[in-house]
Amino acid sequence: MTVEVARWNGSLAEAADPLLALCRSVFDDFSDAYLLDRLPSLSDPDLWLAVEDGAWRGFKLGYRRGPHLLYSWLGGVDPSLRGQGIASELMRRQHDHAAANGYRFVETRTRAANNPMIVLNLRHGFHVAGFEIDSGGIPIVTQRKKLVAG
Ligand SMILES: CC(C)(COP(=O)(O)OP(=O)(O)OC[C@H]1O[C@@H](n2cnc3c(N)ncnc32)[C@H](O)[C@@H]1OP(=O)(O)O)[C@@H](O)C(=O)NCCC(=O)NCCS
């Protein structure tokens, strides 16, 4: 069985239902409103999918936060397919596409306790750029990567 990675070319409104189903499988205790309330207001959304036999099994969703800054907001892989390089491939494709489309930086925020995501980001060239305790008392690490040399 092969997993293919591709960019979503439709609207986010069309993607909402399958994306919500995927979020529920990827994240523990996912709040539907967290996704659905924000989807309509994302500027220049950039959605990458890992698809297995037509089923959405992984994703990476970013959006524009400045003329040269892509914010990578949410992403994950179905638990049954972890550890096979799928998140790495989604990230590689996201970054290559962003660099080719004029972005110079990509930024992301992750709970400090989420070692898999923080390590994955470090392996792809992110640096730690900040630390905060969010409004819910949760420690958050900001990571940032320069996409183009110079
Ligand atoms: C983080 C996550 C996306 C990684 O997905 P994945 O497809 O299993 O990751 P990959 O197989 O591409 O791993 C790539 C690299 O990331 C790092 N990594 C991945 N999982 C890891 C783990 N459990 N512990 C430590 N490092 C890990 C490793 O460096 C790995 O490379 P290696 O296998 O050569 O050592 C996945 O665990 C996930 O979906 N987690 C839940 C969702 C989430 O937390 N998303 C982030 C917040 S939005």
The ligand as an SDF file (V2000), in Angstrom:
LIG
                    3D

 48 50  0  0  0  0  0  0  0  0999 V2000
    4.7990   14.3790   15.2950 C   0  0  0  0  0  0  0  0  0  0  0  0
    4.2370   13.4700   14.1960 C   0  0  0  0  0  0  0  0  0  0  0  0
    3.5620   14.3640   13.1370 C   0  0  0  0  0  0  0  0  0  0  0  0
    5.4070   12.7070   13.5240 C   0  0  0  0  0  0  0  0  0  0  0  0
    4.8520   11.9700   12.4320 O   0  0  0  0  0  0  0  0  0  0  0  0
    5.6290   10.7240   11.7830 P   0  0  0  0  0  0  0  0  0  0  0  0
    5.0900   10.5180   10.4070 O   0  0  0  0  0  0  0  0  0  0  0  0
    5.5940    9.5790   12.7350 O   0  0  0  0  0  0  0  0  0  0  0  0
    7.1210   11.3010   11.7210 O   0  0  0  0  0  0  0  0  0  0  0  0
    8.2960   10.7500   10.7690 P   0  0  0  0  0  0  0  0  0  0  0  0
    8.2100    9.2680   10.6570 O   0  0  0  0  0  0  0  0  0  0  0  0
    8.2930   11.5470    9.5130 O   0  0  0  0  0  0  0  0  0  0  0  0
    9.5400   11.1160   11.6740 O   0  0  0  0  0  0  0  0  0  0  0  0
   10.5270   12.0120   11.2110 C   0  0  0  0  0  0  0  0  0  0  0  0
   11.4650   12.3620   12.3360 C   0  0  0  0  0  0  0  0  0  0  0  0
   10.7520   13.0110   13.4050 O   0  0  0  0  0  0  0  0  0  0  0  0
   11.3040   12.6010   14.6550 C   0  0  0  0  0  0  0  0  0  0  0  0
   10.3080   11.8460   15.3930 N   0  0  0  0  0  0  0  0  0  0  0  0
    9.1290   11.3620   14.9290 C   0  0  0  0  0  0  0  0  0  0  0  0
    8.4700   10.7190   15.9180 N   0  0  0  0  0  0  0  0  0  0  0  0
    9.2510   10.8080   17.0090 C   0  0  0  0  0  0  0  0  0  0  0  0
    9.1220   10.3430   18.3630 C   0  0  0  0  0  0  0  0  0  0  0  0
    8.0440    9.6530   18.7600 N   0  0  0  0  0  0  0  0  0  0  0  0
   10.1040   10.6560   19.2380 N   0  0  0  0  0  0  0  0  0  0  0  0
   11.1940   11.3490   18.8440 C   0  0  0  0  0  0  0  0  0  0  0  0
   11.3820   11.8120   17.5750 N   0  0  0  0  0  0  0  0  0  0  0  0
   10.4290   11.5310   16.6850 C   0  0  0  0  0  0  0  0  0  0  0  0
   12.4790   11.7130   14.3320 C   0  0  0  0  0  0  0  0  0  0  0  0
   13.6320   12.5240   14.2260 O   0  0  0  0  0  0  0  0  0  0  0  0
   12.1040   11.1580   12.9790 C   0  0  0  0  0  0  0  0  0  0  0  0
   13.1750   10.7920   12.1980 O   0  0  0  0  0  0  0  0  0  0  0  0
   13.8450    9.3250   12.3520 P   0  0  0  0  0  0  0  0  0  0  0  0
   12.7060    8.3550   12.2260 O   0  0  0  0  0  0  0  0  0  0  0  0
   14.8080    9.2770   11.2200 O   0  0  0  0  0  0  0  0  0  0  0  0
   14.4640    9.3180   13.6930 O   0  0  0  0  0  0  0  0  0  0  0  0
    3.2460   12.4190   14.7600 C   0  0  0  0  0  0  0  0  0  0  0  0
    3.8200   11.8280   15.9160 O   0  0  0  0  0  0  0  0  0  0  0  0
    1.8840   12.9720   15.1190 C   0  0  0  0  0  0  0  0  0  0  0  0
    0.9810   13.0170   14.2840 O   0  0  0  0  0  0  0  0  0  0  0  0
    1.7030   13.3860   16.3830 N   0  0  0  0  0  0  0  0  0  0  0  0
    0.3980   13.8710   16.8530 C   0  0  0  0  0  0  0  0  0  0  0  0
    0.0440   15.1970   16.2420 C   0  0  0  0  0  0  0  0  0  0  0  0
    0.9390   16.3180   16.7220 C   0  0  0  0  0  0  0  0  0  0  0  0
    1.4510   16.2980   17.8290 O   0  0  0  0  0  0  0  0  0  0  0  0
    1.1370   17.3070   15.8460 N   0  0  0  0  0  0  0  0  0  0  0  0
    1.9330   18.4860   16.1950 C   0  0  0  0  0  0  0  0  0  0  0  0
    1.1480   19.5880   16.8050 C   0  0  0  0  0  0  0  0  0  0  0  0
    0.1240   20.3970   15.6010 S   0  0  0  0  0  0  0  0  0  0  0  0
  1  2  1  0
  2  3  1  0
  2  4  1  0
  2 36  1  0
  4  5  1  0
  5  6  1  0
  6  7  2  0
  6  8  1  0
  6  9  1  0
  9 10  1  0
 10 11  2  0
 10 12  1  0
 10 13  1  0
 13 14  1  0
 14 15  1  0
 15 16  1  0
 15 30  1  0
 16 17  1  0
 17 18  1  0
 17 28  1  0
 18 19  1  0
 18 27  1  0
 19 20  2  0
 20 21  1  0
 21 22  1  0
 21 27  2  0
 22 23  1  0
 22 24  2  0
 24 25  1  0
 25 26  2  0
 26 27  1  0
 28 29  1  0
 28 30  1  0
 30 31  1  0
 31 32  1  0
 32 33  2  0
 32 34  1  0
 32 35  1  0
 36 37  1  0
 36 38  1  0
 38 39  2  0
 38 40  1  0
 40 41  1  0
 41 42  1  0
 42 43  1  0
 43 44  2  0
 43 45  1  0
 45 46  1  0
 46 47  1  0
 47 48  1  0
M  END
$$$$
